Amino acid sequence: MASSSVSSILDGIAAAGKSFGENEAGSREALIEYSRSLVAALEIPGEFIQRSFWAEPAMSANIRIAVDVKLFQHLKEAGDAGLSASALSEKTGVDVSLLQRLTRHLVAIISFCYDTGRPSFNGFPEFFKKTYYQSPSLGSLEGPFQDAHKTQLPFFEWLVATPPHLQHFDSFMSAHRAGKANWYGPGFYPVSERMITSFDASSSDVLLVDIHDFFTPQPIKGARSYSLYSILHDWGDDEGVEILENLVLALKKGYSRVLLNEIVVSEEKPTIAATSMDMMMLAHFSVRERTEAEWRAILAKAGLNIVHIYTYPGVAESLIEAELA
């Protein structure tokens, strides 16, 4: 982005803002246009993709479901007292877990909704109506994606079977990653302090392992750290535990660390970045992005404890550091 372009837009916003304060005709519209220009100038490709193709499509689908189950009507009738998730689930007939995920996204993105044509999201209302608003079993091959694309294949296998879509997906992911801070960059995970310090070459000469067929036991034993970069969110809990257990066999207690680059969904202040990805995972994989409590639970089942969760401003993914319990 060119700083001169951003500066020019900010000057325009300041002038339009002054006009708006004086109730000049057209000033509101001018402010909106300048604001859109500012977003366009500042967004990196991954943020544009996230907003345009994940967050906004999921928003319209979620609103349609909310209308179908009279969610807004029930909330209005409850008044200022509101309703708990379980009470709202009872009134709407929507599974509590699914309801929480849908409403988190509504909370995070309420101002960004418009209608688009993405098949998996557009199919949400009819799909969940047919399944009586129950969450699909994690990793199900009868999820929104299969329903929308009339296939019995998992998402990745479907991509391989349809090469043009695979090429588009590769380009899509490259753009999604572009410009984002990496966990090993300055100010994110303290690599020197947590990895390099106390590195014991006599135990293993391997500092970091990040390539492995994760459904087989990790062959490199006693390394300082093992990295799984956005792997576990593609899988349900059972598969996630299996993947982690294959790592646990290689860990040296008190020395080896497991580093998970994953979204941790806030239960109090969910962000658009987190909830839009959660909707994406529900639509295409019938899985979910996990809250901190859900991460702790899946790691504990594999015999691991969370040491610390590292975050970076403006980045959806966190770096979860774990070790043997």
C-alpha positions as CSV (number, residue, x, y, z in Angstrom):
1,M,0.0,0.0,0.0
2,A,1.3,3.5,-0.8
3,S,1.4,5.8,2.3
4,S,0.7,8.8,0.0
5,S,-2.6,7.1,-1.1
6,V,-3.6,6.4,2.5
7,S,-2.7,10.0,3.5
8,S,-4.8,11.4,0.7
9,I,-7.8,9.3,1.7
10,L,-7.4,10.3,5.3
11,D,-7.4,14.0,4.2
12,G,-10.6,13.3,2.3
13,I,-12.2,11.6,5.4
14,A,-11.3,14.6,7.5
15,A,-12.9,17.1,5.0
16,A,-16.0,14.9,4.6
17,G,-16.2,14.5,8.3
18,K,-16.3,18.2,8.8
19,S,-19.0,18.5,6.1
20,F,-21.0,15.8,7.8
21,G,-20.8,17.6,11.1
22,E,-22.3,20.6,9.3
23,N,-25.1,18.5,7.8
24,E,-24.0,19.1,4.2
25,A,-25.9,17.2,1.6
26,G,-23.9,14.2,0.3
27,S,-21.3,14.3,3.1
28,R,-22.5,10.9,4.6
29,E,-22.2,9.2,1.2
30,A,-18.8,10.8,0.7
31,L,-17.6,9.4,4.1
32,I,-18.8,6.0,3.2
33,E,-16.9,6.0,-0.1
34,Y,-13.7,7.3,1.5
35,S,-14.0,4.6,4.2
36,R,-14.4,1.9,1.5
37,S,-11.3,3.4,-0.3
38,L,-9.4,3.3,3.0
39,V,-10.2,-0.4,3.5
40,A,-9.3,-1.2,0.0
41,A,-6.0,0.6,0.4
42,L,-5.1,-1.1,3.7
43,E,-6.4,-4.7,3.3
44,I,-3.9,-7.4,2.4
45,P,-5.2,-10.1,0.0
46,G,-5.9,-12.6,2.9
47,E,-8.1,-10.0,4.6
48,F,-10.0,-9.3,1.4
49,I,-10.6,-13.0,0.9
50,Q,-11.7,-13.5,4.5
51,R,-14.2,-10.6,4.4
52,S,-15.6,-11.1,0.9
53,F,-15.7,-14.8,0.5
54,W,-16.0,-16.2,4.1
55,A,-17.4,-13.6,6.5
56,E,-20.1,-12.0,4.4
57,P,-21.5,-15.1,2.7
58,A,-21.7,-16.8,6.1
59,M,-23.5,-13.8,7.5
60,S,-26.4,-13.9,5.0
61,A,-26.7,-17.6,5.5
62,N,-26.8,-17.3,9.3
63,I,-29.4,-14.6,9.2
64,R,-31.6,-16.8,7.0
65,I,-31.3,-19.6,9.5
66,A,-32.1,-17.2,12.3
67,V,-35.3,-16.1,10.5
68,D,-36.3,-19.7,9.8
69,V,-36.1,-20.7,13.5
70,K,-37.6,-17.4,14.7
71,L,-34.4,-16.6,16.7
72,F,-34.9,-12.9,16.5
73,Q,-38.5,-13.2,17.5
74,H,-37.6,-15.2,20.6
75,L,-34.9,-12.7,21.6
76,K,-37.4,-9.8,21.2
77,E,-39.9,-11.5,23.3
78,A,-37.3,-12.2,26.0
79,G,-36.7,-8.5,26.4
80,D,-33.8,-7.0,28.3
81,A,-33.5,-10.3,30.4
82,G,-32.3,-12.1,27.3
83,L,-31.9,-15.9,26.9
84,S,-29.1,-18.3,27.6
85,A,-27.8,-20.4,24.8
86,S,-29.5,-23.5,26.2
87,A,-32.9,-21.7,26.6
88,L,-32.7,-20.3,23.1
89,S,-31.8,-23.8,21.8
90,E,-34.9,-25.2,23.5
91,K,-37.1,-22.5,21.9
92,T,-35.6,-22.8,18.4
93,G,-34.8,-26.5,18.3
94,V,-31.3,-25.7,17.2
95,D,-28.5,-27.8,18.7
96,V,-26.7,-25.7,21.3
97,S,-23.2,-26.1,19.8
98,L,-24.5,-25.1,16.3
99,L,-26.5,-22.2,17.8
100,Q,-23.4,-20.8,19.6
101,R,-21.3,-20.9,16.4
102,L,-24.0,-19.2,14.3
103,T,-24.7,-16.5,16.8
104,R,-21.0,-15.9,17.5
105,H,-20.6,-15.0,13.8
106,L,-23.7,-12.8,13.9
107,V,-22.2,-10.9,16.8
108,A,-18.8,-10.6,15.1
109,I,-20.0,-9.4,11.7
110,I,-23.5,-7.9,12.0
111,S,-22.6,-4.8,10.0
112,F,-21.1,-6.6,7.0
113,C,-24.0,-8.6,5.6
114,Y,-24.9,-8.9,1.9
115,D,-26.1,-11.7,-0.3
116,T,-23.5,-13.7,-2.4
117,G,-23.6,-16.9,-4.4
118,R,-21.2,-19.2,-2.5
119,P,-22.8,-22.7,-2.8
120,S,-21.8,-24.2,0.6
121,F,-23.0,-21.1,2.4
122,N,-26.1,-20.5,0.3
123,G,-27.0,-24.1,1.1
124,F,-26.8,-23.6,4.9
125,P,-30.5,-22.8,5.5
126,E,-31.9,-25.8,3.5
127,F,-29.2,-28.1,4.8
128,F,-29.8,-27.4,8.4
129,K,-33.6,-27.4,8.0
130,K,-33.3,-31.0,6.6
131,T,-31.0,-32.0,9.5
132,Y,-33.3,-30.4,12.1
133,Y,-30.6,-27.9,13.0
134,Q,-28.2,-30.4,14.5
135,S,-24.5,-30.0,14.2
136,P,-23.0,-32.5,11.7
137,S,-20.8,-35.1,13.3
138,L,-17.3,-33.8,13.2
139,G,-15.7,-34.7,9.9
140,S,-18.9,-36.0,8.5
141,L,-19.1,-36.8,4.7
142,E,-22.8,-35.8,4.8
143,G,-22.1,-32.1,5.6
144,P,-23.0,-28.8,3.9
145,F,-20.2,-29.1,1.3
146,Q,-21.2,-32.6,0.1
147,D,-24.9,-31.5,0.1
148,A,-24.1,-28.4,-2.0
149,H,-21.7,-30.0,-4.5
150,K,-23.6,-33.3,-4.7
151,T,-20.6,-35.4,-3.8
152,Q,-19.6,-38.0,-1.2
153,L,-16.0,-37.1,-1.3
154,P,-14.2,-35.1,1.5
155,F,-13.2,-31.6,0.5
156,F,-9.5,-32.3,-0.2
157,E,-10.3,-35.5,-2.2
158,W,-12.9,-33.6,-4.2
159,L,-10.2,-30.9,-5.0
160,V,-7.9,-33.6,-6.3
161,A,-10.7,-35.1,-8.4
162,T,-11.4,-31.7,-9.9
163,P,-8.0,-30.3,-10.9
164,P,-9.3,-26.8,-11.9
165,H,-10.7,-26.4,-8.4
166,L,-7.4,-27.6,-6.9
167,Q,-5.5,-25.0,-8.8
168,H,-7.9,-22.3,-7.7
169,F,-7.7,-23.4,-4.1
170,D,-3.9,-23.3,-4.2
171,S,-4.0,-19.7,-5.5
172,F,-6.7,-18.9,-3.0
173,M,-4.5,-20.1,-0.1
174,S,-1.4,-18.3,-1.3
175,A,-3.4,-15.0,-1.4
176,H,-4.9,-15.8,2.0
177,R,-1.4,-16.2,3.6
178,A,0.1,-13.2,1.8
179,G,1.2,-10.4,4.1
180,K,0.4,-12.1,7.4
181,A,2.7,-12.2,10.3
182,N,4.3,-15.6,10.9
183,W,4.5,-17.1,14.3
184,Y,8.3,-17.1,14.2
185,G,8.4,-13.4,13.3
186,P,9.4,-10.6,15.8
187,G,6.8,-9.9,18.5
188,F,4.9,-13.1,18.0
189,Y,6.4,-16.2,19.5
190,P,9.7,-15.7,21.5
191,V,11.8,-18.1,19.4
192,S,15.1,-17.3,21.0
193,E,13.8,-17.6,24.6
194,R,11.5,-20.6,24.1
195,M,13.3,-22.7,21.4
196,I,16.9,-21.8,21.1
197,T,17.7,-21.2,24.8
198,S,18.4,-24.6,26.5
199,F,18.6,-26.3,23.1
200,D,20.4,-29.6,23.9
201,A,22.4,-31.0,21.0
202,S,23.3,-34.0,23.0
203,S,19.6,-35.0,23.2
204,S,18.9,-34.4,19.6
205,D,20.5,-32.2,16.9
206,V,17.0,-31.3,15.6
207,L,15.6,-27.9,16.6
208,L,12.3,-27.9,14.7
209,V,10.3,-30.7,13.0
210,D,7.5,-29.6,10.7
211,I,7.3,-32.3,8.0
212,H,5.7,-35.6,8.9
213,D,2.9,-38.0,7.8
214,F,0.9,-37.1,10.9
215,F,-1.2,-40.2,10.9
216,T,1.9,-42.3,11.6
217,P,4.2,-42.2,14.6
218,Q,6.7,-39.3,14.5
219,P,10.1,-40.9,13.6
220,I,12.3,-38.1,14.9
221,K,12.7,-38.5,18.6
222,G,13.5,-35.9,21.3
223,A,13.6,-32.8,19.1
224,R,13.3,-29.4,20.7
225,S,10.1,-28.5,19.0
226,Y,7.4,-30.0,16.7
227,S,5.2,-27.7,14.6
228,L,1.7,-28.3,13.3
229,Y,0.7,-25.4,11.1
230,S,-3.1,-25.1,10.8
231,I,-3.4,-28.9,10.7
232,L,-5.7,-29.8,13.5
233,H,-8.6,-27.4,12.5
234,D,-9.1,-29.6,9.4
235,W,-9.9,-32.6,11.6
236,G,-12.5,-33.7,14.2
237,D,-11.5,-34.3,17.8
238,D,-10.9,-38.1,17.4
239,E,-8.5,-37.5,14.4
240,G,-6.9,-34.6,16.2
241,V,-6.1,-36.7,19.3
242,E,-4.7,-39.4,17.0
243,I,-2.4,-36.9,15.3
244,L,-1.2,-35.5,18.6
245,E,-0.6,-39.0,20.1
246,N,1.6,-39.8,17.1
247,L,3.7,-36.8,18.2
248,V,3.6,-37.5,21.9
249,L,5.5,-40.8,21.3
250,A,8.5,-38.7,20.2
251,L,8.6,-36.1,22.9
252,K,11.2,-35.8,25.6
253,K,9.5,-34.8,28.9
254,G,10.5,-31.3,30.2
255,Y,12.3,-30.5,26.9
256,S,10.3,-31.0,23.8
257,R,7.5,-28.6,22.8
258,V,4.5,-28.9,20.5
259,L,3.7,-25.7,18.6
260,L,0.2,-25.4,17.1
261,N,-0.5,-22.5,14.8
262,E,-4.3,-22.3,15.1
263,I,-7.2,-20.0,15.7
264,V,-8.5,-19.8,19.3
265,V,-12.0,-18.6,19.3
266,S,-12.8,-16.1,22.1
267,E,-16.1,-17.0,23.9
268,E,-16.4,-13.4,25.1
269,K,-15.3,-11.2,22.1
270,P,-15.1,-13.4,19.0
271,T,-13.6,-11.6,16.0
272,I,-14.8,-11.7,12.4
273,A,-11.5,-13.4,11.4
274,A,-12.1,-16.3,13.8
275,T,-15.9,-16.7,13.3
276,S,-15.7,-16.5,9.5
277,M,-13.1,-19.2,9.4
278,D,-15.3,-21.3,11.8
279,M,-18.1,-20.9,9.3
280,M,-15.8,-21.9,6.5
281,M,-14.7,-25.0,8.3
282,L,-18.4,-25.9,9.1
283,A,-19.4,-25.4,5.5
284,H,-16.5,-27.4,3.8
285,F,-15.2,-29.9,6.4
286,S,-18.0,-30.3,9.0
287,V,-15.5,-29.4,11.6
288,R,-14.9,-26.3,13.8
289,E,-12.4,-23.7,15.0
290,R,-11.9,-24.4,18.7
291,T,-12.2,-22.2,21.8
292,E,-9.4,-22.3,24.4
293,A,-11.5,-24.8,26.5
294,E,-11.9,-27.1,23.5
295,W,-8.1,-26.9,22.7
296,R,-7.3,-27.7,26.3
297,A,-9.6,-30.7,26.2
298,I,-8.3,-32.2,23.0
299,L,-4.6,-31.7,24.1
300,A,-5.3,-33.3,27.5
301,K,-6.8,-36.4,25.8
302,A,-3.5,-36.8,24.0
303,G,-1.4,-36.3,27.2
304,L,-0.4,-32.7,26.7
305,N,-0.8,-29.5,28.7
306,I,-0.9,-26.0,27.3
307,V,2.0,-23.9,28.5
308,H,1.0,-20.6,26.9
309,I,-1.0,-19.2,24.0
310,Y,0.8,-16.5,22.1
311,T,-1.1,-13.9,20.0
312,Y,-0.2,-11.1,17.6
313,P,-2.3,-8.0,16.9
314,G,-4.5,-8.3,13.9
315,V,-3.6,-12.0,13.3
316,A,-6.4,-14.5,13.6
317,E,-4.2,-17.5,14.4
318,S,-2.5,-17.9,17.8
319,L,0.6,-20.0,18.6
320,I,-0.3,-22.6,21.2
321,E,2.7,-24.0,23.0
322,A,2.2,-27.4,24.7
323,E,4.3,-30.0,26.4
324,L,3.9,-33.5,28.0
325,A,1.6,-33.5,31.0
